[in-house]
């Protein structure tokens, strides 16, 4: 007989009580300390902001498992797109307290997300897992998931940048012109910028069953409204072919006003027809130069990158980026996930 009964409950991400937000933030910070041990805990307000400011083209559902004392011992979430591309994919996350692992808790939390996802009509489930979290890989292998995209987060300590590395920024070719958009994109260029976002489709997708994404002008504005709600700032650095004015590449960084010491590099990419001119490195160096000059409170620059993105990886390593965490996006078909659950009774 289970001496410590566990109850699984839906979690209202938007309308939870302060106590519920405090409990889930405490639990998620405990989990975060496993895969990002050098990071400070996420503040309660930052966590609430994330829960309450999901884009209106996304859905976020969540569940908590609590023990007889009311303590959170597991968490699961299901996120998915409601329009555009990749509406066939669900993104599932499952976290279990270290003291409650290997008792079937992960399976039962996974069941909540899968059964809800099935009702929506998803065909694939993607799960991002950090390699240093005990038991995660074994669980994914048991359910029949396959590795879809191997990647790492890399970190650059800005104090270690050699000024000589940035010397080429001011002596670049005039064949291409660089410029910045700070904050919201200019309205008179928003349609072109939306098309430029397709550059993200040139990044490796590994074996994931994902479709190319084509962002609209309205979707860009929705993203900006979410940034404003979360206190997120953005610099966008673009490169144009000087003679024609055609966009050739893009680099963007974000940081939160509540956490200015960490700047996140979201994308640096060059369109295939403009590759071979050193534009990727020029974008990186120009952005670094500005961060060092104008963001003295920033201590680290972080970026996530697929292991197969060898060209950009070579640039980052040459600048001094070091591996910070390793993760993999796994995928499993809905049929496989349901078959796994059908063979195992529901119990915690």
N, C-alpha and C positions, 0 to 999 in steps of 0.2 A: 504494500500500500504506500502511496506517495505521501510522505510526511510533510511535504511542503508543496501544497497544490498551487498550480500555476493557472492563471486566467489570461486568455488572449482577448484583447479589446481593440476596436477601431480607435484610431487617434485622429481627432479633428485638427488638422494642421493650421487652420485659420482661426478657429474659435476656441482653442483650448484655454483652460484656466491658467493663471500664473503659476500655480503649483505644478500643473501638468507640464508646462514649458520648462520649469526648473528641473523637474525629474528627468525629462528626456534630454535636456542639455547636459545634466550631470552624467547620464549614461553614455551619451555620444562622445563626450569629452574623454571618458575612460577608454572607449574604443579608439578614438583618434590618437591617444597616447601610444597605442600599439604600433600603428603604421606610420605615424609622424611624431616620433618621440621627442624631437627637438623643438616642436611647435608649442607655443603657449595655448592654453585652452581657449575655445571659442566663447566669447562673452554671451550672456543670456540674451541681450538685445539683438546681437548679430544673428543668433540662432532664430529668434522670433521673426526677424526681418526675412530670413530665408524662407521660413515656412509660409509667411503671409504674403509674399510677393512673387508668386509663380506666374509666369507669362500666361495670358488667357488662351493661348493656343496649346498649353500643356495642362495635363491633369496630374496631381500628386495625391496618392492615397497612402495611408500608413496604418500600422498596427503596433501595439505594445503588448508584451507579455509581462505581467506583474505577479509577484509572489504574494503570500498571505500577509506580508507586512506592507504591501503596496509598493515595494521597490521594483523598478524596471529591470528586468533581467534579459530582455530581448526586444529587438526592433526590426520591423520590415517595412519597406516602402515599395511602391509601384508608381512609376512615372511613364507617361507616354504622350505622344503628339496627337492632337485631334484634327489637324488639317495639314495639307501639304504632303511632303515626302515622309517615308518611313513610319506611316501610321500602322504598319504591320508588326512593329517591334515594340516590346515592352522593356523598360529598364527596371530591373529588380535589385534591391539591396537587402541583405539580411545580416544583422549583427547580433551576436549572443555574448552575454557576460562570460568571462573566462571560467567562473565557477559553475556554470550551467551548460558547458559544452559536452558533447558526446553523450547526450541524453535524449536525442531526438528533437530538441528545441528548434534547431535550425530548420529541420524538415517541416515542422508544423508552421513555422513562420513563413517558410517558402510556400507552403500549401495555401495560406491566405492570399498571397499575391498571385499565385498561378491561377487559382480558381476565379478570382476577380478578373484577371487578364483574359482568361478563356471567354468570359462573358462579354468582353469588349470585342473579341474576334482577332486577337493578336496571333501571329503564326510563329514568332520567334521571341525568345527572352534573352536579353543581354545582361550580364552581371560583371561589374568592375570589382576586381579583388586585388588587394595588395598582397604581395608574395610573402611578407613577413608576419602575416596574421595566422597563428596556428590553426590548422584544421580546415582552412578555407579551400585549398586545392583538393584535398581528399574528398570534401563534400561535393564539390563540383564534378569530380570524376565519378562519384557514385551516382549522381543523377544523370550522367551521360552527356554532360556539357563538353564542348570542344574549345580549345584555345582559338580565339578569333584575332586578337591583335595584342602583341607584346609591346610594352612601352615602359618608359621611365619618366619620372620627374627629375629635372636637372636644376641645380642651384648655382648661381654665381654670387660670390661675396664681392660686393661692389668696391670695397676698400682695397681689394687685390688687383684691380684693373691697372694695367700698365699704360700710362699716358701715351707711350709710343705706338700702342696698338690703334689709337684713335687718330693718328696723324694723317692717315689717308682720307679722312672725312672731308677735309677742306681742299683736297687736291684731286677730286674726282672728275671724270669725263663730263663734258657738257652735252653728250649725246642724250643723256637722261636727266630729268629734273625731279627733285624731291620736294615735298611739301607736307605740312601737318594740318590735320583737322583736330582741334581740341574740343572734347565734349561732343555734343550732337553734330551730326553731319549737316553740311550746308544744304538748304532746301533746293537750290537751283542745280545741285548735282546729285540729288538723292537717287534718281533713277539709274544713273551711271554707276553710283556706288553700290547699289543693290546688285547690279550685274557683276561688279568686281568681286563681290562676296563669293561668287562661284569659284574663285581661286582656291577656296578651302577644299574643293573636290579633288584637287591635285595631290592632297596629302594622302599617305598610305591608309588603306582601310583593312589591310590584312585579308583574312578570310571571312570577315563579317558580312552578313547578308543585308547590307545597307545600300540605299539608293543615293545618288547625287542629290544635294540639296540646292534649291534655287530660291534665294531669299527675295521677298518683295520689299518695296519701299515702306509699306505699312508695318511689316514685320520688324524692320530696322527701328522704326519709331517705337514699337512696343518694347523692344529690347532696351532702348534708351530710357523709356519710362521706368522699367524695372531697375536699371542702373541708378536712376535718381532716387527711387524708393529705398535702395540698399546703401546709398551713400558711396556709390562706386564712380570713380573718375576714369576717363579714357583718353589716351592719346593715340591717334591713327596717323601713321606715316605712309604716304603713298609715293610711288615713283611713276613718272610719265615719260614717254618717248617725246623728247623736246620738239622734234620736227612735226609730229602728227598730233600730239596731245593725248595719245592713247595711253590708258593706264596699263602699267606693266607689272606692278607688284604692290604688296601691302604688308605692313607690319603694325601690330596693335599691342598696347600694354594697358593693363588695368591695375588700380589699387583702390583700397577702401580707406575712407577718411578715418575710420576707427582703427585701422591697422596699416599706417603709412610706411612702416619699415619693410614691408614685402610688396614688391611690384611683380605682377604676373604677366608674362609674355604669352598672349593668346595665339597669335599667328605671325609667322613671317614666311611669305611665299611669293614666288615669281611665276608668272604665266609661262607655259612651256615655250612659246614663240619668242620670248625675251630672255631665256636662260642662256648661260655662257658668257655673260657680260660682267659677272661678279656682283650682280645687283643684290643677291641675298646677303652677302657679307656687308655691302654698303648700307643696306637697310639696318642691319644689326648694329653696325658701328655708329650710324647717325643717331639711332634711338638711344644707345648707350651714352653717347656724348651728351645728349640733352638731359637724360636722367641724372648723370653725375653733376651737371651744371645747375639744374633747377629743382632737383628733389634730394636735398642733402639729408633729409630724414629717412630716405630709403637705404636699407642695408643689404638687401638681397633681391636678386632678380631670378624668378623661377619660370620654368617652361616645361610642358609635357611633350614628349616626342616618341613616336613609334620607333622601335629598334631598327626597322627597315628603312627609315628616312636617313640614309647614310650621308647624303650631301649636306643637309642642314646640321646633322650631328657633328660632322667634321668641323664646320664653322664654329659651333658652340664649344666644342672641346678645345679648339685653338684659342678661344677667348677666355678659357679658364673655368667653364661650367663643369661641375662635378655631379655624378649621380647622387640623387637625394632619396628616391624611393622607387621601387620597381612594382609594376602592376600589370595586370592582363585583363582585357575584356573578353570574357567567355561568352559563348552562345549555346543555347540549347533550343531545339524545336519544341513547340507546344505539345505535340504528340508525345515526344520523348519525356517531357516533364510530367505529363499526366500519367504516362505508363509507370514511371517511377513511383509516383504518389499512390497509384492504384494498388501497388503491390505492398504497401506499407500502411498499417492501420493508423488512424488519427488518435494520438495520445501524447500527453506531455507529463 
